[in-house]
Amino acid sequence: MAGRKRVVIVGAGFAGLAAAKSLRAAPVDVFLIDRRNYHLFQPLLYQVATAALSPAQIAQPIRSILRRQKNCTVILGEVISIDAGARIVKGTRGEVPYDYLIIATGAKHAYFGHEDWRGFAPGLKSIEDATAIRQKILSAFEHAENTQDDAERQAFMNFVVVGGGPTGVEMAGAIAELAKQSLRNDFRKIMPDKTRVILAEAGANILNAFPEKLSARARRDLENLGVEVMTNGAVSDCTADSVVIAGQTIAAKTVIWAAGVKASPAGDWLGAEKDRAGRVLVTADLSLAAHPDIFVIGDTAAIKTADGRFVPGLAPAAQQAGKYAATVILHKLEGKPAPAPFAYKNLGTMATIGRNKAIADFGSFTCSGFIAWLLWGCVHLLPLVGFRNRFVVACDWVWAYFTRERGVRLITTNARSEDTDL
Amino acid sequence: MAGRKRVVIVGAGFAGLAAAKSLRAAPVDVFLIDRRNYHLFQPLLYQVATAALSPAQIAQPIRSILRRQKNCTVILGEVISIDAGARIVKGTRGEVPYDYLIIATGAKHAYFGHEDWRGFAPGLKSIEDATAIRQKILSAFEHAENTQDDAERQAFMNFVVVGGGPTGVEMAGAIAELAKQSLRNDFRKIMPDKTRVILAEAGANILNAFPEKLSARARRDLENLGVEVMTNGAVSDCTADSVVIAGQTIAAKTVIWAAGVKASPAGDWLGAEKDRAGRVLVTADLSLAAHPDIFVIGDTAAIKTADGRFVPGLAPAAQQAGKYAATVILHKLEGKPAPAPFAYKNLGTMATIGRNKAIADFGSFTCSGFIAWLLWGCVHLLPLVGFRNRFVVACDWVWAYFTRERGVRLITTNARSEDTDL
C-alpha cells in the first residue's frame, strides 16, 4: 500500500460522505475526519426539535456507513489548522498528511452581528440544538400551566420563529401542530390551542426561492394551521422575554432562529478568499485557485452555476459536489484531462408545512397539498441511511398521522443526575 | 368540586403511577408531582446505555399517560420540604396542600461512603445517566483507535462493571455483545474483540437473589460471552484510570456502578425513622406510624413481607404497593374498615444476560437459556407504556437479533453547539 495517494476529507455531511463513497474503488487511502461519530440527516432535524423523531432515527454512525469501504479510515476529531504548504491537516487527533484535501465542514448560524441574540434564539444545526429546542418548547407549556400571571402565561405560549425559509416554515408548522393537536388534552389549566406561533420573515415573501404561487399557497396553509405569518417582519431586538418584529414588541419566551447561515471557519484555515457569508470562493473544478489539490464543497463553498446564481445549500447539491470533487481527483490520478466544470443539476426543491401540506417545485412542474406532502415524505425517507431507520421513521410517521401524537416528548436536561423521580 | 379530598402523590415511577391510576374513579382530586415530564421504564435503561434503544422508547410523558383521568393534575416540579402538621407539600412550583400524601420518590446510587468515586463510576438511574454512559463507552473505543500507546489502548478497552445484581449482569453482557459483535468490523486499528469486560461482585455469587443453580448458569453464560466474572471482588479504590478489585489494580477508563442504592431523601423531609439504606420504615398499611395520612411506597420504603424479608426493589412490587396505598385511602374515604396488611405477591424474578440468554425464577418453576430469554422479552415488552413504544421496541429487538447491530450509537455531548460537522 506504500506510495498510495492520500485523500483527506474533513466533514461527513452530505458532501463529504458522497466524496468518500465515490472514492471506494480508487487506488487511494481515504481519511474522513469528523468531530461527530455520526452522519446527520439534517433535513429532518426539525422533527427532532418538535418531538416527532428521536435523534438516532436521523443519525447513523459514520463507521458503520463505511464499514465495508476498506480504503477509508474514519477519524473522530476536530481540525485546528491546515498547513497547505506542507500538505498537513492539524487536528485534535494529531497530524494527518494529504495529497488531496476535500473540505466539507458545512455552515453555522449567523446572527447578522447580533451575537448576543444567540443565547435567546437558538438555531437548529446539531442534535444538541434540536434536543435543546425540544426541551425549551415543551418546558414553555409546563411553565404556562404553572404560572398564576396571565401575561407571563401568554408569553410562554407565544412562539416566534425567525426566518421564512424551509426550516422556519417547517418549524412554525410543526410547533402549531404540536400545540394544537398533540398537546390539546394534556393540560388542566391552559388551553394549548391558545398558543400563538409567529413566523417572522424580513423579506416580502416566505419561501422566496419558490415560485410566487407556491409561496402564497404555503402561506395560506400555515395560516390555516394557526400560524401568524409576518412578512416584511425584520427582527430588530431579541431578549429572554420578547422579540421586536417590524418595530412591534411581542412578548415571547421561546424564539427560534432560522434566519441565516455562515460558512464554517474553513476559509480562515486556508487563508482563502471568501464571500460575505464566509463561503470560500472556488474555481470551476471546486478547488482553490492557489491550491489545486484542495477542494471546498457543500455549504462551506460559494459555487456559481452557469447562469451566475449560487448553488443552493441543499443535500443533493452537496452530494453532487462531493461526487464531482472525487471525479476530479480520479482524473488527476489517472492522468486524464480534467472533467467539464461542475454543473449543478437542480432536482427540484420542496418544503413541508404540516400534515397533508407541502409544496414542490421541479421547474417544469410544480405541485402542492397532499400530493406534494406524499412526495416530500418519499424523498425524505428514501435517502435516510440504513434500512432500519427508514422503516422506523416510516412507522412513526404512519402512527403520528393517524393519532396526531408526538412520540418523543422528553424534557431532558444537560446535567447528569444520580437522583430519582420526585 | 369544593370539599373533595386531595391526594398528593410525589413521584411518577411504577409505584406513584399505579397509585394515581388506582384512584381514577375515586371522588378525590389527585395531584401527581414529578420533576421529570415522563415516566421511565427503568428495567430497560441498560439498553439505552448500551446503544440499543433510544430514550424515548422507554419513556412516556406523564401527561399523556393520564390524559383521560380528569381527576388527576400533573405537576412538573421538585419537592423541597413537607409540612406534615399543616399537610402541605412545598416545592419549586409553590405549595400543594393535601389530605393524603403518597411518597414514591425512588432511590439513587450509593457509593458506600466513597462519594469521590461517583465522578469516575457513573450509575444508571436516569436517562441522562444512560446517555452519559453510552457516550463514555462509545468514546472509549474511539480513544483506543486513536492512541499510539499500547497500555493506554488496553485501558480504554477494559470495562469494569461493579455489582453483580441484575443491572450489573445486564450491563456486562450488553457491553460484551456491543464490542464483540456490533463493533467488530468498524475500526481499522483496534480489534474490538480484544475488549475485556470485568464484572466485579463483592459477594460469593452474582445474582444472589436467585437459586444457586440459576446464578451458576448466568455466570457460565456471561463467561461464554467473554465477560470475566470476579466474585468475592470487593472494590477498594476507583480513579479515572483504574479500579482496585480484591486488591488487584486493573487499568480501566470505563467503570460503571451497579452496586448499591440509597433511598431518596424523603425520610429527611418527613423526619421519619429510616433503615441503613435510607429507606423509610412504614407500618403494615404502608403509612407512617406518626402520620397515618402519609404513605411511603416503592424503593423509598422498607417494607417487610410476612416472612420477615424485605420486599424487593422490583417494578411489580412497587405497583402492588401503589395500588394498596390507593385502596387504604379509598377505604378511609368510604368509612370502611382498613384492608388486610400489605402482602407482597412475588410474580417471579428474571435477569437477562444477552442474546438467547436469561434466567427466570417463578418459585415453583425456574428456567434459563432461550426460553427464559423469550419470556424476559415478553415480560419487558408488555408493560411498556403505549402501543407505539411496544411496537417500535419489538421492531428494534427483532432487527438487532438478526443483524447484531446497535441502532443508537450516538456520541452526543452536553454542550449545545451552533457549529457544524467539521
Interface residues (C-beta under 8 A of the other chain):
Chain A: V10 G11 A12 G13 G16 I33 D34 R35 R36 N37 Y38 L40 S54 P55 A56 Q57 A59 P61 R63 S64 R67 R68 T73 V74 I75 L76 G77 E78 V79 R93 G94 A104 T105 G106 A107 K108 H109 R118 P122 G123 K125 S126 I127 E128 D129 T131 A132 L138 E142 N146 L183 N185 D186 F187 R188 S264 D299 R388 N389 F391 V392 C395 D396 W399 T403 E405 G407 V408 R409 L410 I411 T412 T413 N414 A415 R416 S417 E418 D419 T420 D421 L422
Chain B: V10 G11 A12 G13 G16 I33 D34 R35 R36 N37 Y38 L40 S54 P55 A56 Q57 A59 P61 R63 S64 R67 R68 T73 V74 I75 L76 G77 E78 V79 R93 G94 A104 T105 G106 A107 K108 H109 R118 P122 G123 K125 S126 I127 E128 D129 T131 A132 L138 E142 E145 N146 L183 N185 D186 F187 R188 S264 A266 D299 R388 N389 F391 V392 C395 D396 W399 T403 E405 G407 V408 R409 L410 I411 T412 T413 N414 A415 R416 S417 E418 D419 T420 D421 L422
